[in-house]
Amino acid sequence: MIQLAVAGVKIREGRPEGVRAHADRAAQLLEDVVNAVPRQRLWMGLVPADLAVAAASIAASAPALGTHADTAVEIVLAVVLRPTQAPEL
């Protein structure tokens, strides 16, 4: 999650290589979570497989993201983190 946050900072700085590097690392780490708990869809209320896909997409689109440093604070990543309730057991 920290790697995704850093990718957002790099978007604001207009540093596409930084965006790519941090988003790629986030995708790798999230894939590690998916592989470590394959039967568990939720991890800390989030779906790591979906986050890994989002991180990979951010990395792939890094060169086209441009800079947002001269604007007011805005959402720069299309990832919304909302805990998902686990099904009743």
N, C-alpha and C positions, 0 to 999 in steps of 0.2 A: 504494500500500500504506500509505503514511503517512496518507493521508486516511481510510482505513478504520480505522486505529488511533486517530486522533483522534475518529472517530465513536464508537468504543468508550468513550473517555474521556467523551464527552458523555453517553453512556447512563448511566455511573456518576454523573455530575453531575446527572442528571435534566433535561437541556436538550434537548428534542426538536427544536427549531429548529436547534441545532448539529449534532445527529445527521443531520437531513435535509440540511443544507447540505454537510456533509463527505462524506456517503455519495453525494449527488448528484454532487459534484465527482469523487469516486473513480470513479463509473460513467462519467462523461464521459471522464476520462483513460484508463480501461481501454478504452473504445470507440475512442479514438484509437489505442491500441496494436493493437486488432483491425483497424482500417482501414489501419494502416501496414504490417502484415504479414499480409494476408488469407490467404495460402497456408500460413502457418505456424500450426499449431494451438497449439503450445507456445511460451511465452515465459518464459525463465528457469525452466523446469521447471513452469510453471503454465499454466493454460488461461484466458487473459484474458477470453474471451467468457463463461465461467462466472462469473468474478469480477465482471464488469460486471453480470450479471443479479443476483447476490447483493447487490451494492452498491445497485442500484436497488430491490430488495426491502426492504433495510434502510431506505432513505430513505422508502419508501412506508409502512412500519410504524412510523416514528419516534414519532408521537404516542402510540402504544399501548405503547411500550417501558418507560415509567415510569422510576423511579430505582432505582439499585442502590448508592447511596452509603453506606447504613447497614449493609451486609452485608459479609461477608468477601469476599476476592477470588474472583471467579467468572467463568466464561465468559459474556460478554454478547452476542457475535455468533456466529451459527451458521455461520461460515466457518472451515474448517480448511484451512490451507495445507500441502500436501504436494507436493513435487516429483513430477512424473510423468515416467517415463522415456520418452525419445524412442524411436521405433521404430528398430530396426537398419536401417542403410542398406546 
